[in-house]
Amino acid sequence: MSTLCRLCAHVKQFSRPICASKDVCRTLLSDAYRCHDAWMNRLQSPILSKVAFNEFILDVYNKFEKGKGNILDLDILTNKIENVHDKEVEFMDRILQQFRGTPDGSQVSRSIIHGVVRGYIDNNLTDSLLPMIKDKLTYGLHLDVLSANILMDHFIKKEMYHEASQIAYDMMLQEDFSNQVTNLLSLYSTTKLLYHPIEQESSKQEAGEGEEEEEEWEAVGVIDYPFYDDHFSIQSERFLHGKTLYMLGKKLGGIDGRSLQLVGLGMYDKFPQAMKLLQDWMSNTDGAIVLQGVVTRFHDLLQNASTRDPEEPEKDFGLLRIEDEIHKLKLTPTEKEDSIKDWQGIKERLQSENKISSDDLETNISNYVNSEISQYEQSDITELKSLIESWENRRQNWLDQQMKDFIRQQKMDEIQEKIIELEEREELLSYYTYENEIKLAGLRAPIPHKEPIKKKVLDEDEIEERKLADQKKRKIKKK
């Protein structure tokens, strides 16, 4: 059995039916969190009330195609997303890409991001939304904590823990768990995914293991050395999940936080770091320090960890890819064997010193999040209502400024046309005033000297040829 198959088998053992948890079918946040009334009331503003999305999107699309679109166009459009058809989804995708190339597109405003997130949620387009959020370079959709919370809660309500965890990964990459609601929702969704995983990525990897990639060569000016920063360069979703759990566990603390750190580092293939942490906890912490289920999970992750051959030849510089740098971080067979021996000693010590608790991590996290999250909602609700009002005022200011610019440009064009007209009239009047002088100047102007045309001097042969040609012409005429 391959390593991947063993991991998949363990995932099934570790998982449990989703319906086992009592609170799984509810949204964690109250209905008031989305500020639905304030969000819908903005549609009554003079600007948005006069716009029909299905017509306006064509106008905006054409403007951006001609390079004339601006931030106000996109802000109005994203705040009026409704009744979206497949073709309009393509238009939105194209418009957002083109906006990134404008001077205002270097940092997409929060009002546009909220409009996109809420519009796509309301129109059941979250499958199209997630790829855009991941592709920061193309779309620039950097979620703030409020839009991230609304989107995560939407996925949690639908038991879509994998999708909710994608948002948690995004916040981890931004290293922003400062908002308590964001922290709790991320904690909830990633823990749920730990117990209710999907096998999408694993099956794709397993299917592709036996396939050889066709090499494509192209000429380049410079060969870049692949750099793996262990953060933004992470490609494996298992690593993203593990690092997110580790960061959330550090923030949580306690036995549940330590358990999250342990399983997170195991999923992240940081086995030596995890065992060093365990030794520190055993030396400095009284009572149980980790949960039994997590100890079992870490044990299986270590046993099934893939290794690299320390004797394998180095690739040529031009053939190196980032996957090769990631491969170098794997344990060698000797290092894995040493790690397993160290782990056996640590595990025996954990058991002998009663450092392992039989509590369930999923239940503990669910209870903790449900008991804590409501107390942090009100501050976010107040902030979101204030933001919605400020966005409406800013939208009006943008429109007023655009009208001023349009009127100013119109006046400048009128002045320019008037100047051209006056110059033409002045030129005409000047002609009649100085008509006699102009004619006299023309008479006095020197006549340009023409060079006489030099006749070509023919030699005797050329003269004879011409005579013969003339004689032939005369004979033809007589006939």
Buried (B, 14 or more C-beta within 10 A) or exposed (E): EEEBEEBBEBBEEBBEEEEEBEBBEEBBBEEEBBBEEBBEEBEEBEBBEEBEBEEBBEEBBEBBEEEEBBBBBBBBBBBBBEEBEEEBBEBBBEBBBBBBEBEBBEEBBBBBBBBBBBBBBEBEBBEBBBEBBBEBEEBBBBBBBBBBBBBBBBBBBEBBBBBBBBBBBBBBBBEBBEBBBBBBBBBBBBBBBBBBBBEEBBEEEBEEEEEEEEEEEEEEEEEEEEEBEEEEEBEBBBBBBBBBBBBBBBEBEEBBBBBBBBBBBBBBBBBEEBBBBBEEBBEEBEEBBBBBBBBBBBBBBBBBBEBBEEEEEEEEEEEBEEEEBBBEEBBEEEBBEEBBEBBEEBBEEBEEEEBBBEBBBBBBBBBBBBEBBEEBBEEBBEBBBEBBEEBBEBBEEBBEEBEEEEEEEEEEEEEEEEEEEEEEEEEEEEEEEEEEEEEEEEEEEEEEEEEEEEEEEEEEEEEEEEEEEEEEEEEEEEE
